Amino acid sequence: MPLSDALVKAGYTSPMWTMDCKSTPAALPMNKGEMGAALRPGEPDKRSAKRKDVEVDGFFSACFSYNRNTIPTPAGKQCKARIYGCDFSNVNDLFSRFIVNAWKAFAAKNNIA
């Protein structure tokens, strides 16, 4: 996390790519993920520290989770960086487009052909 934070502060793109897997043994095992709940208006803040690392602190440029149980950052929510839900069904998913767009912006800003 400190390296990613330094990269972001220096103007580089540093996304988190995760399977967001936190499983515990049980008779009926369940994968609840580490990103936890999203902030809901009028409710107590139940977000996990990892979710706050992304949305509040912006230690990463964005987070891309390939776990269907991950709750993405709600549309319109003001935050430093967002959590996105992805899957492996599309080679041009949100992660791929994010990386390509970040590179284009970086190249334009730094006059790289």
MOPAC internal coordinates of N, CA, C and O (Angstrom, degrees):
PM7 1SCF
backbone

  N    0.0000 0     0.00 0     0.00 0    0    0    0
  C    1.4422 1     0.00 0     0.00 0    1    0    0
  C    1.5331 1   111.82 1     0.00 0    2    1    0
  O    1.2310 1   118.55 1   137.77 1    3    2    1
  N    1.3199 1   120.38 1   -42.23 1    3    2    1
  C    1.4648 1   118.66 1   178.96 1    5    3    2
  C    1.5359 1   113.03 1   -60.18 1    6    5    3
  O    1.2310 1   119.98 1   141.64 1    7    6    5
  N    1.3301 1   117.64 1   -38.36 1    7    6    5
  C    1.4622 1   120.32 1   178.20 1    9    7    6
  C    1.5231 1   110.46 1   -64.79 1   10    9    7
  O    1.2310 1   120.41 1   134.26 1   11   10    9
  N    1.3249 1   116.82 1   -45.74 1   11   10    9
  C    1.4610 1   120.53 1   179.37 1   13   11   10
  C    1.5267 1   110.56 1   -60.70 1   14   13   11
  O    1.2310 1   120.35 1   136.09 1   15   14   13
  N    1.3165 1   116.93 1   -43.91 1   15   14   13
  C    1.4661 1   121.27 1   179.01 1   17   15   14
  C    1.5259 1   110.25 1   -59.84 1   18   17   15
  O    1.2310 1   120.10 1   136.81 1   19   18   17
  N    1.3294 1   117.41 1   -43.19 1   19   18   17
  C    1.4656 1   121.18 1   178.96 1   21   19   18
  C    1.5278 1   110.61 1   -64.10 1   22   21   19
  O    1.2310 1   119.95 1   139.09 1   23   22   21
  N    1.3216 1   117.69 1   -40.91 1   23   22   21
  C    1.4613 1   121.21 1   178.53 1   25   23   22
  C    1.5278 1   110.95 1   -62.82 1   26   25   23
  O    1.2310 1   120.41 1   133.72 1   27   26   25
  N    1.3355 1   116.82 1   -46.28 1   27   26   25
  C    1.4704 1   121.22 1  -179.89 1   29   27   26
  C    1.5322 1   109.94 1   -61.30 1   30   29   27
  O    1.2310 1   120.53 1   134.39 1   31   30   29
  N    1.3272 1   116.59 1   -45.61 1   31   30   29
  C    1.4694 1   120.18 1  -179.14 1   33   31   30
  C    1.5257 1   112.15 1   -64.97 1   34   33   31
  O    1.2310 1   120.40 1   154.08 1   35   34   33
  N    1.3512 1   116.84 1   -25.92 1   35   34   33
  C    1.4658 1   121.28 1   178.47 1   37   35   34
  C    1.5278 1   111.83 1   -86.20 1   38   37   35
  O    1.2310 1   120.36 1  -179.48 1   39   38   37
  N    1.3390 1   116.92 1     0.52 1   39   38   37
  C    1.4569 1   120.44 1   176.99 1   41   39   38
  C    1.5176 1   115.18 1    93.67 1   42   41   39
  O    1.2310 1   120.37 1  -170.21 1   43   42   41
  N    1.3272 1   116.90 1     9.79 1   43   42   41
  C    1.4667 1   120.65 1   178.04 1   45   43   42
  C    1.5282 1   110.09 1   -93.69 1   46   45   43
  O    1.2310 1   121.02 1   -17.53 1   47   46   45
  N    1.3119 1   115.66 1   162.47 1   47   46   45
  C    1.4627 1   121.32 1   176.25 1   49   47   46
  C    1.5186 1   108.73 1   -91.61 1   50   49   47
  O    1.2310 1   120.42 1   -48.77 1   51   50   49
  N    1.3261 1   116.80 1   131.23 1   51   50   49
  C    1.4576 1   121.42 1   179.83 1   53   51   50
  C    1.5320 1   109.20 1  -140.90 1   54   53   51
  O    1.2310 1   120.59 1   -97.36 1   55   54   53
  N    1.3346 1   116.47 1    82.64 1   55   54   53
  C    1.4633 1   118.88 1  -179.42 1   57   55   54
  C    1.5300 1   112.68 1   -80.67 1   58   57   55
  O    1.2310 1   121.14 1   -24.33 1   59   58   57
  N    1.3151 1   115.43 1   155.67 1   59   58   57
  C    1.4610 1   121.69 1   170.54 1   61   59   58
  C    1.5337 1   106.39 1  -100.20 1   62   61   59
  O    1.2310 1   120.78 1   -50.16 1   63   62   61
  N    1.3092 1   116.11 1   129.84 1   63   62   61
  C    1.4729 1   122.50 1   177.22 1   65   63   62
  C    1.5113 1   105.21 1  -117.62 1   66   65   63
  O    1.2310 1   119.97 1   -57.12 1   67   66   65
  N    1.3451 1   117.66 1   122.88 1   67   66   65
  C    1.4598 1   119.73 1  -171.58 1   69   67   66
  C    1.5258 1   113.09 1  -143.92 1   70   69   67
  O    1.2310 1   121.43 1   -24.11 1   71   70   69
  N    1.3075 1   114.88 1   155.89 1   71   70   69
  C    1.4594 1   121.61 1   168.95 1   73   71   70
  C    1.5393 1   108.87 1   -93.53 1   74   73   71
  O    1.2310 1   120.25 1   174.48 1   75   74   73
  N    1.3348 1   117.13 1    -5.52 1   75   74   73
  C    1.4679 1   123.72 1   177.20 1   77   75   74
  C    1.5250 1   111.18 1    43.87 1   78   77   75
  O    1.2310 1   121.02 1  -120.82 1   79   78   77
  N    1.3030 1   115.66 1    59.18 1   79   78   77
  C    1.4694 1   120.68 1  -174.20 1   81   79   78
  C    1.5190 1   111.49 1  -111.83 1   82   81   79
  O    1.2310 1   120.66 1   -61.18 1   83   82   81
  N    1.2984 1   116.34 1   118.82 1   83   82   81
  C    1.4601 1   122.02 1   172.35 1   85   83   82
  C    1.5234 1   105.93 1  -136.70 1   86   85   83
  O    1.2310 1   121.49 1   -79.13 1   87   86   85
  N    1.3003 1   114.76 1   100.87 1   87   86   85
  C    1.4610 1   120.59 1  -177.36 1   89   87   86
  C    1.5128 1   110.30 1  -112.67 1   90   89   87
  O    1.2310 1   121.09 1   -31.76 1   91   90   89
  N    1.3089 1   115.52 1   148.24 1   91   90   89
  C    1.4584 1   120.41 1   176.49 1   93   91   90
  C    1.5195 1   108.74 1  -128.50 1   94   93   91
  O    1.2310 1   120.19 1   -36.03 1   95   94   93
  N    1.3302 1   117.24 1   143.97 1   95   94   93
  C    1.4579 1   119.01 1   179.39 1   97   95   94
  C    1.5280 1   111.17 1   -66.54 1   98   97   95
  O    1.2310 1   121.27 1   -38.21 1   99   98   97
  N    1.3128 1   115.18 1   141.79 1   99   98   97
  C    1.4657 1   121.06 1   178.69 1  101   99   98
  C    1.5200 1   108.02 1  -169.84 1  102  101   99
  O    1.2310 1   120.89 1   -10.30 1  103  102  101
  N    1.3199 1   115.90 1   169.70 1  103  102  101
  C    1.4607 1   119.91 1   176.58 1  105  103  102
  C    1.5308 1   109.98 1   -60.07 1  106  105  103
  O    1.2310 1   120.79 1   141.67 1  107  106  105
  N    1.3302 1   116.09 1   -38.33 1  107  106  105
  C    1.4602 1   122.22 1   174.93 1  109  107  106
  C    1.5267 1   107.68 1  -122.07 1  110  109  107
  O    1.2310 1   120.01 1   -94.47 1  111  110  109
  N    1.3461 1   117.58 1    85.53 1  111  110  109
  C    1.4692 1   120.07 1  -176.04 1  113  111  110
  C    1.5315 1   111.66 1   -58.40 1  114  113  111
  O    1.2310 1   121.65 1   -34.13 1  115  114  113
  N    1.3296 1   114.45 1   145.87 1  115  114  113
  C    1.4542 1   120.05 1   179.74 1  117  115  114
  C    1.5201 1   108.93 1  -138.10 1  118  117  115
  O    1.2310 1   120.67 1   -42.91 1  119  118  117
  N    1.3168 1   116.33 1   137.09 1  119  118  117
  C    1.4507 1   121.91 1   175.78 1  121  119  118
  C    1.5175 1   107.18 1   -98.12 1  122  121  119
  O    1.2310 1   120.35 1   -71.49 1  123  122  121
  N    1.3243 1   116.94 1   108.51 1  123  122  121
  C    1.4650 1   119.35 1  -177.99 1  125  123  122
  C    1.5218 1   113.15 1   -98.64 1  126  125  123
  O    1.2310 1   119.57 1   170.38 1  127  126  125
  N    1.3190 1   118.42 1    -9.62 1  127  126  125
  C    1.4555 1   120.90 1   178.32 1  129  127  126
  C    1.5176 1   112.21 1    74.30 1  130  129  127
  O    1.2310 1   121.10 1   -17.15 1  131  130  129
  N    1.3271 1   115.50 1   162.85 1  131  130  129
  C    1.4585 1   121.01 1  -178.37 1  133  131  130
  C    1.5232 1   113.53 1  -101.15 1  134  133  131
  O    1.2310 1   120.02 1   168.43 1  135  134  133
  N    1.3238 1   117.57 1   -11.57 1  135  134  133
  C    1.4678 1   119.82 1   178.93 1  137  135  134
  C    1.5198 1   111.27 1   -74.14 1  138  137  135
  O    1.2310 1   120.28 1   154.04 1  139  138  137
  N    1.3165 1   117.07 1   -25.96 1  139  138  137
  C    1.4539 1   121.07 1   174.97 1  141  139  138
  C    1.5191 1   114.16 1    66.72 1  142  141  139
  O    1.2310 1   121.82 1    20.14 1  143  142  141
  N    1.3089 1   114.13 1  -159.86 1  143  142  141
  C    1.4661 1   122.31 1  -175.01 1  145  143  142
  C    1.5171 1   111.48 1   -75.56 1  146  145  143
  O    1.2310 1   121.19 1   -27.65 1  147  146  145
  N    1.3186 1   115.34 1   152.35 1  147  146  145
  C    1.4628 1   121.70 1   173.17 1  149  147  146
  C    1.5253 1   108.68 1   -86.69 1  150  149  147
  O    1.2310 1   120.51 1   -22.02 1  151  150  149
  N    1.3166 1   116.63 1   157.98 1  151  150  149
  C    1.4591 1   121.22 1   177.09 1  153  151  150
  C    1.5232 1   108.79 1   -71.62 1  154  153  151
  O    1.2310 1   120.62 1   -51.48 1  155  154  153
  N    1.3188 1   116.41 1   128.52 1  155  154  153
  C    1.4611 1   121.41 1   179.86 1  157  155  154
  C    1.5229 1   108.63 1  -116.55 1  158  157  155
  O    1.2310 1   120.52 1   -46.75 1  159  158  157
  N    1.3375 1   116.62 1   133.25 1  159  158  157
  C    1.4698 1   120.31 1  -178.60 1  161  159  158
  C    1.5261 1   111.99 1   -56.05 1  162  161  159
  O    1.2310 1   121.02 1   -45.97 1  163  162  161
  N    1.3156 1   115.65 1   134.03 1  163  162  161
  C    1.4581 1   121.05 1   176.83 1  165  163  162
  C    1.5126 1   114.59 1    80.48 1  166  165  163
  O    1.2310 1   119.78 1  -179.34 1  167  166  165
  N    1.3442 1   118.02 1     0.66 1  167  166  165
  C    1.4677 1   121.35 1   179.35 1  169  167  166
  C    1.5203 1   109.58 1  -114.41 1  170  169  167
  O    1.2310 1   120.41 1   -22.38 1  171  170  169
  N    1.3410 1   116.82 1   157.62 1  171  170  169
  C    1.4692 1   119.17 1   176.43 1  173  171  170
  C    1.5363 1   110.04 1   -61.36 1  174  173  171
  O    1.2310 1   120.45 1   -29.16 1  175  174  173
  N    1.3081 1   116.75 1   150.84 1  175  174  173
  C    1.4591 1   122.43 1  -179.87 1  177  175  174
  C    1.5308 1   109.07 1   -76.17 1  178  177  175
  O    1.2310 1   120.52 1   -72.18 1  179  178  177
  N    1.3280 1   116.61 1   107.82 1  179  178  177
  C    1.4579 1   122.20 1  -179.52 1  181  179  178
  C    1.5312 1   111.67 1  -108.84 1  182  181  179
  O    1.2310 1   120.66 1  -162.84 1  183  182  181
  N    1.3450 1   116.35 1    17.16 1  183  182  181
  C    1.4593 1   119.42 1  -178.63 1  185  183  182
  C    1.5252 1   111.17 1   -67.18 1  186  185  183
  O    1.2310 1   121.20 1   -34.58 1  187  186  185
  N    1.3246 1   115.32 1   145.42 1  187  186  185
  C    1.4611 1   120.76 1   177.85 1  189  187  186
  C    1.5293 1   109.72 1   -75.73 1  190  189  187
  O    1.2310 1   121.27 1   -16.33 1  191  190  189
  N    1.3283 1   115.17 1   163.67 1  191  190  189
  C    1.4652 1   120.16 1   177.17 1  193  191  190
  C    1.5257 1   110.25 1   -60.90 1  194  193  191
  O    1.2310 1   120.00 1   142.87 1  195  194  193
  N    1.3339 1   117.61 1   -37.13 1  195  194  193
  C    1.4686 1   120.15 1   179.77 1  197  195  194
  C    1.5267 1   111.25 1   -65.83 1  198  197  195
  O    1.2310 1   119.81 1   140.42 1  199  198  197
  N    1.3216 1   117.97 1   -39.58 1  199  198  197
  C    1.4631 1   120.42 1   177.48 1  201  199  198
  C    1.5247 1   109.68 1   -64.32 1  202  201  199
  O    1.2310 1   120.08 1   138.37 1  203  202  201
  N    1.3220 1   117.46 1   -41.63 1  203  202  201
  C    1.4594 1   121.13 1   179.15 1  205  203  202
  C    1.5260 1   111.73 1   -66.58 1  206  205  203
  O    1.2310 1   120.07 1   147.90 1  207  206  205
  N    1.3528 1   117.47 1   -32.10 1  207  206  205
  C    1.4712 1   120.41 1   175.60 1  209  207  206
  C    1.5194 1   110.87 1   -57.05 1  210  209  207
  O    1.2310 1   120.53 1   145.12 1  211  210  209
  N    1.3172 1   116.60 1   -34.88 1  211  210  209
  C    1.4667 1   121.77 1  -179.33 1  213  211  210
  C    1.5286 1   110.29 1   -86.32 1  214  213  211
  O    1.2310 1   120.44 1   119.48 1  215  214  213
  N    1.3394 1   116.76 1   -60.52 1  215  214  213
  C    1.4680 1   121.25 1  -170.47 1  217  215  214
  C    1.5294 1   114.36 1   -72.69 1  218  217  215
  O    1.2310 1   120.16 1   140.73 1  219  218  217
  N    1.3206 1   117.30 1   -39.27 1  219  218  217
  C    1.4718 1   120.82 1  -175.08 1  221  219  218
  C    1.5294 1   111.45 1   -92.81 1  222  221  219
  O    1.2310 1   120.87 1   128.91 1  223  222  221
  N    1.3309 1   115.95 1   -51.09 1  223  222  221
  C    1.4606 1   120.27 1  -173.88 1  225  223  222
  C    1.5250 1   113.34 1   -87.21 1  226  225  223
  O    1.2310 1   119.71 1   157.76 1  227  226  225
  N    1.3253 1   118.17 1   -22.24 1  227  226  225
  C    1.4668 1   120.89 1   179.42 1  229  227  226
  C    1.5178 1   113.06 1    63.95 1  230  229  227
  O    1.2310 1   120.15 1  -145.59 1  231  230  229
  N    1.3370 1   117.31 1    34.41 1  231  230  229
  C    1.4609 1   120.27 1   178.67 1  233  231  230
  C    1.5272 1   112.07 1   -66.90 1  234  233  231
  O    1.2310 1   120.31 1   164.04 1  235  234  233
  N    1.3227 1   117.02 1   -15.96 1  235  234  233
  C    1.4603 1   123.64 1   177.24 1  237  235  234
  C    1.5246 1   107.56 1  -128.05 1  238  237  235
  O    1.2310 1   120.43 1   -23.90 1  239  238  237
  N    1.3378 1   116.79 1   156.10 1  239  238  237
  C    1.4641 1   120.80 1   178.45 1  241  239  238
  C    1.5144 1   111.58 1   -69.11 1  242  241  239
  O    1.2310 1   120.62 1   146.97 1  243  242  241
  N    1.3178 1   116.41 1   -33.03 1  243  242  241
  C    1.4670 1   124.63 1   178.66 1  245  243  242
  C    1.5138 1   106.77 1  -171.43 1  246  245  243
  O    1.2310 1   120.59 1   -13.79 1  247  246  245
  N    1.3244 1   116.47 1   166.21 1  247  246  245
  C    1.4624 1   121.91 1   175.72 1  249  247  246
  C    1.5223 1   108.25 1  -125.62 1  250  249  247
  O    1.2310 1   120.88 1   -49.63 1  251  250  249
  N    1.3287 1   115.93 1   130.37 1  251  250  249
  C    1.4584 1   122.15 1   179.98 1  253  251  250
  C    1.5220 1   107.74 1  -118.12 1  254  253  251
  O    1.2310 1   120.68 1   -66.87 1  255  254  253
  N    1.3190 1   116.30 1   113.13 1  255  254  253
  C    1.4585 1   121.62 1  -178.02 1  257  255  254
  C    1.5194 1   110.59 1  -106.27 1  258  257  255
  O    1.2310 1   121.53 1   -46.74 1  259  258  257
  N    1.3147 1   114.67 1   133.26 1  259  258  257
  C    1.4621 1   121.49 1   177.38 1  261  259  258
  C    1.5257 1   109.77 1  -105.36 1  262  261  259
  O    1.2310 1   121.20 1  -138.37 1  263  262  261
  N    1.3177 1   115.31 1    41.63 1  263  262  261
  C    1.4626 1   123.29 1   176.90 1  265  263  262
  C    1.5291 1   106.22 1  -125.82 1  266  265  263
  O    1.2310 1   120.34 1   -58.69 1  267  266  265
  N    1.3017 1   116.95 1   121.31 1  267  266  265
  C    1.4764 1   120.28 1  -177.90 1  269  267  266
  C    1.5205 1   113.37 1   -64.06 1  270  269  267
  O    1.2310 1   120.00 1   163.56 1  271  270  269
  N    1.3234 1   117.61 1   -16.44 1  271  270  269
  C    1.4611 1   120.80 1   178.77 1  273  271  270
  C    1.5330 1   112.75 1   -82.31 1  274  273  271
  O    1.2310 1   119.94 1   165.88 1  275  274  273
  N    1.3189 1   117.72 1   -14.12 1  275  274  273
  C    1.4638 1   120.38 1   179.87 1  277  275  274
  C    1.5250 1   109.74 1   -68.06 1  278  277  275
  O    1.2310 1   121.10 1   -47.53 1  279  278  277
  N    1.3180 1   115.49 1   132.47 1  279  278  277
  C    1.4603 1   120.83 1   177.35 1  281  279  278
  C    1.5278 1   107.55 1   -90.63 1  282  281  279
  O    1.2310 1   119.95 1   -64.09 1  283  282  281
  N    1.3402 1   117.69 1   115.91 1  283  282  281
  C    1.4692 1   119.63 1   178.90 1  285  283  282
  C    1.5357 1   111.51 1   -66.42 1  286  285  283
  O    1.2310 1   120.76 1   -19.04 1  287  286  285
  N    1.3162 1   116.15 1   160.96 1  287  286  285
  C    1.4572 1   120.46 1   173.15 1  289  287  286
  C    1.5300 1   107.64 1   -61.17 1  290  289  287
  O    1.2310 1   119.73 1   -51.61 1  291  290  289
  N    1.3160 1   118.13 1   128.39 1  291  290  289
  C    1.4652 1   120.19 1  -178.55 1  293  291  290
  C    1.5345 1   112.52 1   -58.45 1  294  293  291
  O    1.2310 1   120.97 1   -37.71 1  295  294  293
  N    1.3160 1   115.74 1   142.29 1  295  294  293
  C    1.4677 1   121.59 1   178.07 1  297  295  294
  C    1.5246 1   109.48 1   -56.67 1  298  297  295
  O    1.2310 1   120.52 1   -41.85 1  299  298  297
  N    1.3099 1   116.61 1   138.15 1  299  298  297
  C    1.4601 1   121.61 1   178.55 1  301  299  298
  C    1.5124 1   114.79 1    82.30 1  302  301  299
  O    1.2310 1   119.51 1   172.16 1  303  302  301
  N    1.3168 1   118.54 1    -7.84 1  303  302  301
  C    1.4656 1   122.19 1  -179.93 1  305  303  302
  C    1.5185 1   109.91 1   -69.50 1  306  305  303
  O    1.2310 1   120.36 1   -51.67 1  307  306  305
  N    1.3304 1   116.91 1   128.33 1  307  306  305
  C    1.4561 1   121.67 1   176.70 1  309  307  306
  C    1.5229 1   108.71 1   -78.56 1  310  309  307
  O    1.2310 1   120.65 1   -56.94 1  311  310  309
  N    1.3266 1   116.35 1   123.06 1  311  310  309
  C    1.4638 1   120.83 1   179.03 1  313  311  310
  C    1.5200 1   109.11 1  -159.52 1  314  313  311
  O    1.2310 1   120.41 1   -13.79 1  315  314  313
  N    1.3283 1   116.83 1   166.21 1  315  314  313
  C    1.4604 1   120.76 1  -179.89 1  317  315  314
  C    1.5154 1   111.60 1   -73.14 1  318  317  315
  O    1.2310 1   119.96 1   143.93 1  319  318  317
  N    1.3267 1   117.68 1   -36.07 1  319  318  317
  C    1.4690 1   122.51 1   178.16 1  321  319  318
  C    1.5247 1   107.43 1  -149.23 1  322  321  319
  O    1.2310 1   120.77 1   -19.64 1  323  322  321
  N    1.3172 1   116.13 1   160.36 1  323  322  321
  C    1.4657 1   121.39 1  -173.84 1  325  323  322
  C    1.5152 1   111.83 1  -113.95 1  326  325  323
  O    1.2310 1   121.58 1   -23.94 1  327  326  325
  N    1.3235 1   114.58 1   156.06 1  327  326  325
  C    1.4592 1   123.04 1   172.38 1  329  327  326
  C    1.5194 1   106.89 1  -105.64 1  330  329  327
  O    1.2310 1   120.53 1   -51.91 1  331  330  329
  N    1.3169 1   116.59 1   128.09 1  331  330  329
  C    1.4677 1   123.07 1  -178.69 1  333  331  330
  C    1.5185 1   110.08 1  -117.51 1  334  333  331
  O    1.2310 1   120.72 1   -35.56 1  335  334  333
  N    1.3234 1   116.23 1   144.44 1  335  334  333
  C    1.4542 1   121.77 1   173.16 1  337  335  334
  C    1.5206 1   109.27 1   -95.85 1  338  337  335
  O    1.2310 1   120.50 1   -49.63 1  339  338  337
  N    1.3204 1   116.64 1   130.37 1  339  338  337
  C    1.4656 1   122.27 1  -179.51 1  341  339  338
  C    1.5283 1   109.36 1  -130.39 1  342  341  339
  O    1.2310 1   121.41 1   -11.43 1  343  342  341
  N    1.3193 1   114.91 1   168.57 1  343  342  341
  C    1.4681 1   119.66 1   170.66 1  345  343  342
  C    1.5246 1   107.31 1  -143.36 1  346  345  343
  O    1.2310 1   120.71 1    -0.79 1  347  346  345
  N    1.3047 1   116.25 1   179.21 1  347  346  345
  C    1.4633 1   120.44 1  -174.91 1  349  347  346
  C    1.5296 1   112.50 1   -95.77 1  350  349  347
  O    1.2310 1   119.86 1  -163.61 1  351  350  349
  N    1.3244 1   117.88 1    16.39 1  351  350  349
  C    1.4619 1   120.17 1  -175.06 1  353  351  350
  C    1.5269 1   113.51 1   -83.40 1  354  353  351
  O    1.2310 1   119.80 1   165.67 1  355  354  353
  N    1.3302 1   117.99 1   -14.33 1  355  354  353
  C    1.4646 1   120.41 1  -175.25 1  357  355  354
  C    1.5253 1   109.08 1  -135.77 1  358  357  355
  O    1.2310 1   120.67 1   -59.90 1  359  358  357
  N    1.3217 1   116.32 1   120.10 1  359  358  357
  C    1.4715 1   120.33 1  -179.97 1  361  359  358
  C    1.5282 1   111.43 1   -64.24 1  362  361  359
  O    1.2310 1   119.72 1   155.18 1  363  362  361
  N    1.3180 1   118.15 1   -24.82 1  363  362  361
  C    1.4653 1   122.53 1   178.20 1  365  363  362
  C    1.5272 1   110.71 1  -104.02 1  366  365  363
  O    1.2310 1   120.82 1  -128.56 1  367  366  365
  N    1.3182 1   116.04 1    51.44 1  367  366  365
  C    1.4618 1   120.40 1  -178.25 1  369  367  366
  C    1.5316 1   110.82 1   -77.56 1  370  369  367
  O    1.2310 1   120.36 1     6.44 1  371  370  369
  N    1.3089 1   116.92 1  -173.56 1  371  370  369
  C    1.4659 1   121.88 1  -177.76 1  373  371  370
  C    1.5236 1   112.43 1   -57.66 1  374  373  371
  O    1.2310 1   120.41 1   140.56 1  375  374  373
  N    1.3328 1   116.81 1   -39.44 1  375  374  373
  C    1.4620 1   120.55 1  -179.26 1  377  375  374
  C    1.5297 1   110.41 1   -63.18 1  378  377  375
  O    1.2310 1   120.54 1   130.43 1  379  378  377
  N    1.3129 1   116.57 1   -49.57 1  379  378  377
  C    1.4711 1   120.60 1  -179.52 1  381  379  378
  C    1.5226 1   111.22 1   -59.31 1  382  381  379
  O    1.2310 1   120.50 1   133.67 1  383  382  381
  N    1.3205 1   116.65 1   -46.33 1  383  382  381
  C    1.4685 1   120.26 1  -179.68 1  385  383  382
  C    1.5329 1   111.47 1   -65.17 1  386  385  383
  O    1.2310 1   120.59 1   141.48 1  387  386  385
  N    1.3338 1   116.47 1   -38.52 1  387  386  385
  C    1.4657 1   121.11 1   178.47 1  389  387  386
  C    1.5255 1   110.46 1   -60.54 1  390  389  387
  O    1.2310 1   120.19 1   133.13 1  391  390  389
  N    1.3339 1   117.25 1   -46.87 1  391  390  389
  C    1.4608 1   121.62 1  -178.54 1  393  391  390
  C    1.5333 1   110.51 1   -64.04 1  394  393  391
  O    1.2310 1   120.15 1   134.01 1  395  394  393
  N    1.3267 1   117.32 1   -45.99 1  395  394  393
  C    1.4646 1   120.68 1   179.86 1  397  395  394
  C    1.5289 1   110.05 1   -61.99 1  398  397  395
  O    1.2310 1   119.74 1   134.23 1  399  398  397
  N    1.3234 1   118.10 1   -45.77 1  399  398  397
  C    1.4711 1   121.36 1  -179.79 1  401  399  398
  C    1.5307 1   111.72 1   -65.58 1  402  401  399
  O    1.2310 1   120.33 1   141.76 1  403  402  401
  N    1.3389 1   116.97 1   -38.24 1  403  402  401
  C    1.4676 1   120.21 1   178.42 1  405  403  402
  C    1.5251 1   110.08 1   -64.99 1  406  405  403
  O    1.2310 1   120.33 1   138.85 1  407  406  405
  N    1.3318 1   116.98 1   -41.15 1  407  406  405
  C    1.4571 1   119.80 1   178.52 1  409  407  406
  C    1.5303 1   110.67 1   -64.22 1  410  409  407
  O    1.2310 1   120.01 1   135.45 1  411  410  409
  N    1.3247 1   117.58 1   -44.55 1  411  410  409
  C    1.4709 1   120.85 1   179.66 1  413  411  410
  C    1.5282 1   110.72 1   -59.76 1  414  413  411
  O    1.2310 1   120.16 1   137.19 1  415  414  413
  N    1.3207 1   117.30 1   -42.81 1  415  414  413
  C    1.4642 1   121.12 1   179.84 1  417  415  414
  C    1.5220 1   110.51 1   -65.86 1  418  417  415
  O    1.2310 1   120.43 1   136.34 1  419  418  417
  N    1.3399 1   116.79 1   -43.66 1  419  418  417
  C    1.4595 1   121.46 1   178.92 1  421  419  418
  C    1.5263 1   110.53 1   -62.83 1  422  421  419
  O    1.2310 1   120.46 1   134.57 1  423  422  421
  N    1.3361 1   116.73 1   -45.43 1  423  422  421
  C    1.4619 1   121.25 1  -178.86 1  425  423  422
  C    1.5343 1   110.83 1   -63.00 1  426  425  423
  O    1.2310 1   120.41 1   137.91 1  427  426  425
  N    1.3249 1   116.83 1   -42.09 1  427  426  425
  C    1.4719 1   120.49 1   179.26 1  429  427  426
  C    1.5280 1   110.76 1   -65.11 1  430  429  427
  O    1.2310 1   120.17 1   137.57 1  431  430  429
  N    1.3175 1   117.27 1   -42.43 1  431  430  429
  C    1.4602 1   121.87 1  -179.03 1  433  431  430
  C    1.5248 1   111.53 1   -65.63 1  434  433  431
  O    1.2310 1   120.74 1   147.24 1  435  434  433
  N    1.3336 1   116.20 1   -32.76 1  435  434  433
  C    1.4543 1   121.20 1  -175.76 1  437  435  434
  C    1.5264 1   114.24 1  -105.75 1  438  437  435
  O    1.2310 1   120.81 1  -165.62 1  439  438  437
  N    1.3342 1   116.05 1    14.38 1  439  438  437
  C    1.4759 1   122.71 1   179.32 1  441  439  438
  C    1.5258 1   112.46 1    51.13 1  442  441  439
  O    1.2310 1   120.97 1  -131.94 1  443  442  441
  N    1.3190 1   115.74 1    48.06 1  443  442  441
  C    1.4644 1   121.94 1   176.51 1  445  443  442
  C    1.5296 1   107.34 1  -102.24 1  446  445  443
  O    1.2310 1   120.88 1   -50.27 1  447  446  445
  N    1.3081 1   115.93 1   129.73 1  447  446  445
  C    1.4731 1   119.64 1  -178.62 1  449  447  446
  C    1.5027 1   110.97 1   -80.42 1  450  449  447
  O    1.2310 1   120.10 1   180.00 1  451  450  449

